């Protein structure tokens, strides 16, 4: 964030060289600009993904390729924004988009722009509910969080064939605002282990590590 509270993404090379990334169309007002996705928005080859905020404060996605090319995109139906959170070695991205009713849906976008949208079967269909893709697992599956009709969060793994496996950390609460979360501040390692948080029935947060 600069002196005018505008966001700019950056890529720091191993030799300490910085590349500043500003998506075309990003706003230049306070709290507008270009962000990189937390934790999971950088590929091993140096591609970057994340959201940017335009002059109208609308959110869109971008992909910064290894050659410096920036491609911006919106998922069809994303009336309230497109938010990429994760990238894989093939420069495919995953994240969420929010529809006109405030419901989140997951998406998978290939480097060449082919889009697949998805919804966890447990996800609710009301405002503030839905499905959020967060990161890629080593075998090409997608990990993330869904929020059900009762406003309870659950983790999920979506395999390459589109099948969902839901999981809840031991002790996770079953009331509104409780459950198991896999967010953009958390992630997955090369062994396929997932980390995240859970909220118990007393509103206390706990960490978890889920093995492959």
C-alpha positions as CSV (number, residue, x, y, z in Angstrom):
1,X,0.0,0.0,0.0
2,X,1.4,3.4,-1.0
3,X,1.2,6.8,0.7
4,X,-2.3,7.3,-0.8
5,X,-3.6,3.9,0.5
6,X,-3.6,2.4,-3.0
7,X,-2.7,-1.4,-3.2
8,X,0.1,-2.6,-5.4
9,X,1.2,-6.3,-5.7
10,X,4.9,-7.2,-5.9
11,X,7.0,-10.1,-6.8
12,X,10.4,-10.4,-5.1
13,X,13.0,-12.6,-6.9
14,X,15.6,-14.7,-5.0
15,X,18.2,-12.0,-5.8
16,X,16.1,-9.3,-4.1
17,X,14.8,-7.7,-7.3
18,X,11.3,-6.4,-7.0
19,X,8.6,-6.3,-9.7
20,X,5.6,-4.2,-9.0
21,X,2.3,-5.6,-10.4
22,X,-0.6,-3.3,-11.2
23,X,-3.5,-4.9,-13.0
24,X,-4.9,-3.0,-16.0
25,X,-8.1,-1.3,-14.9
26,X,-7.2,-1.2,-11.2
27,X,-8.3,1.9,-9.4
28,X,-5.9,4.5,-8.1
29,X,-8.0,5.7,-5.1
30,X,-7.8,4.8,-1.5
31,X,-8.2,1.1,-0.8
32,X,-8.3,0.4,-4.6
33,X,-5.6,-1.2,-6.7
34,X,-4.0,-4.7,-7.0
35,X,-3.5,-7.4,-4.4
36,X,-1.8,-10.8,-4.5
37,X,-3.6,-13.7,-3.0
38,X,-2.4,-14.5,0.5
39,X,-0.1,-17.6,0.9
40,X,-1.3,-19.5,-2.2
41,X,-1.2,-16.9,-5.0
42,X,2.3,-17.5,-6.2
43,X,3.3,-20.5,-8.4
44,X,6.7,-22.1,-8.3
45,X,7.5,-20.7,-11.8
46,X,6.7,-17.1,-10.7
47,X,3.2,-16.5,-11.9
48,X,0.9,-14.5,-9.5
49,X,-2.8,-14.3,-9.1
50,X,-5.1,-12.3,-6.9
51,X,-8.0,-9.7,-7.0
52,X,-7.9,-6.1,-7.9
53,X,-10.3,-3.3,-7.1
54,X,-11.4,-0.9,-9.9
55,X,-12.3,2.8,-9.7
56,X,-15.9,1.8,-8.8
57,X,-14.7,-0.4,-6.0
58,X,-15.7,-3.6,-7.8
59,X,-13.4,-6.7,-7.5
60,X,-12.0,-8.6,-10.4
61,X,-9.3,-11.3,-10.9
62,X,-6.0,-11.2,-12.6
63,X,-3.2,-13.5,-13.6
64,X,0.4,-12.3,-13.9
65,X,2.4,-14.7,-16.1
66,X,6.1,-15.4,-16.0
67,X,6.7,-13.3,-19.1
68,X,5.1,-10.2,-17.4
69,X,1.8,-10.5,-19.2
70,X,-1.3,-9.6,-17.1
71,X,-4.7,-11.1,-17.9
72,X,-7.7,-9.8,-16.1
73,X,-10.9,-11.8,-15.8
74,X,-14.4,-12.0,-14.3
75,X,-16.4,-15.2,-13.8
76,X,-19.8,-14.9,-15.5
77,X,-22.5,-14.2,-12.9
78,X,-20.0,-12.5,-10.6
79,X,-22.3,-9.5,-9.8
80,X,-20.5,-8.8,-6.5
81,X,-16.9,-9.7,-7.4
82,X,-14.4,-12.3,-8.5
83,X,-11.7,-13.3,-6.0
84,X,-8.8,-15.6,-7.1
85,X,-7.0,-17.2,-4.1
86,X,-4.9,-20.1,-5.4
87,X,-2.7,-21.0,-8.4
88,X,-1.1,-24.3,-9.5
89,X,2.1,-25.0,-11.5
90,X,0.1,-24.9,-14.7
91,X,-1.1,-21.4,-13.9
92,X,-4.7,-22.5,-13.3
93,X,-6.4,-20.4,-10.6
94,X,-9.1,-21.1,-8.1
95,X,-11.2,-18.9,-5.8
96,X,-14.7,-17.6,-5.4
97,X,-17.1,-15.3,-7.1
98,X,-20.2,-13.7,-5.5
99,X,-23.5,-13.6,-7.3
100,X,-26.3,-10.9,-7.1
101,X,-27.7,-12.6,-4.0
102,X,-24.5,-12.5,-2.1
103,X,-23.9,-16.2,-2.4
104,X,-20.3,-17.4,-3.0
105,X,-19.4,-20.1,-5.6
106,X,-16.1,-21.7,-6.4
107,X,-14.3,-21.6,-9.7
108,X,-11.5,-23.2,-11.6
109,X,-9.9,-21.2,-14.4
110,X,-7.2,-22.6,-16.7
111,X,-4.3,-20.5,-17.9
112,X,-6.0,-20.3,-21.3
113,X,-9.3,-19.0,-19.8
114,X,-11.5,-22.0,-19.6
115,X,-13.8,-21.6,-16.6
116,X,-15.5,-24.3,-14.5
117,X,-17.7,-23.2,-11.6
118,X,-18.6,-25.5,-8.7
119,X,-20.7,-25.7,-5.5
120,X,-20.2,-27.9,-2.6
121,X,-23.4,-30.0,-2.0
122,X,-23.4,-28.9,1.6
123,X,-23.2,-25.2,0.8
124,X,-26.1,-22.9,1.6
125,X,-27.8,-20.8,-1.0
126,X,-28.4,-17.6,1.1
127,X,-26.4,-14.4,1.4
128,X,-23.1,-15.0,3.1
129,X,-23.2,-18.7,2.4
130,X,-21.7,-20.8,-0.4
131,X,-18.4,-22.3,-1.6
132,X,-14.9,-20.9,-1.6
133,X,-12.0,-22.5,-3.5
134,X,-8.7,-21.7,-1.8
135,X,-5.8,-23.7,-3.0
136,X,-4.7,-26.7,-5.1
137,X,-3.5,-30.0,-3.7
138,X,-0.5,-31.8,-5.3
139,X,-2.7,-34.2,-7.3
140,X,-4.8,-31.4,-8.8
141,X,-7.7,-31.4,-6.3
142,X,-8.9,-28.2,-4.9
143,X,-9.3,-27.5,-1.1
144,X,-11.5,-24.9,0.4
145,X,-14.4,-24.0,2.7
146,X,-18.2,-24.1,2.4
147,X,-20.8,-22.4,4.6
148,X,-24.0,-24.3,4.9
149,X,-27.6,-23.1,5.3
150,X,-27.1,-22.8,9.1
151,X,-24.0,-20.6,8.7
152,X,-21.7,-23.4,9.8
153,X,-18.4,-23.8,8.0
154,X,-16.9,-27.1,6.7
155,X,-13.7,-27.9,4.9
156,X,-13.8,-29.7,1.5
157,X,-11.6,-31.3,-1.0
158,X,-12.8,-31.4,-4.6
159,X,-11.1,-34.0,-6.7
160,X,-10.3,-33.6,-10.4
161,X,-13.5,-35.4,-11.3
162,X,-15.6,-32.9,-9.4
163,X,-16.4,-35.1,-6.4
164,X,-16.4,-33.5,-3.0
165,X,-15.2,-34.8,0.4
166,X,-16.2,-32.7,3.3
167,X,-14.4,-32.7,6.7
168,X,-14.8,-31.2,10.1
169,X,-12.0,-30.9,12.7
170,X,-12.6,-32.8,15.9
171,X,-14.4,-30.6,18.4
172,X,-15.7,-28.1,15.8
173,X,-19.0,-26.5,16.8
174,X,-22.2,-27.0,14.9
175,X,-23.8,-23.7,15.5
176,X,-23.9,-20.5,13.4
177,X,-20.5,-18.9,13.1
178,X,-18.8,-22.1,14.2
179,X,-17.3,-25.1,12.3
180,X,-14.1,-25.8,10.3
181,X,-12.5,-23.2,8.0
182,X,-9.8,-23.3,5.4
183,X,-9.0,-19.8,4.4
184,X,-6.5,-17.8,2.3
185,X,-4.2,-17.4,5.3
186,X,-3.8,-21.2,5.5
187,X,-2.7,-23.7,3.0
188,X,-1.4,-27.1,2.0
189,X,2.1,-28.5,1.8
190,X,3.7,-30.8,-0.9
191,X,2.6,-33.9,1.0
192,X,-1.1,-32.9,0.7
193,X,-1.5,-32.0,4.4
194,X,-4.1,-29.2,5.0
195,X,-4.0,-26.7,7.8
196,X,-6.8,-24.4,9.0
197,X,-8.9,-23.5,12.0
198,X,-12.0,-24.6,13.8
199,X,-14.4,-22.8,16.1
200,X,-15.9,-24.8,19.0
201,X,-19.3,-24.5,20.6
202,X,-17.9,-21.9,23.0
203,X,-16.6,-19.7,20.2
204,X,-13.0,-20.6,20.8
205,X,-10.6,-21.0,17.8
206,X,-8.3,-24.0,17.4
207,X,-5.8,-24.9,14.7
208,X,-5.8,-28.2,12.9
209,X,-3.6,-30.3,10.5
210,X,-5.4,-32.8,8.2
211,X,-3.2,-35.5,6.8
212,X,-3.5,-36.6,3.2
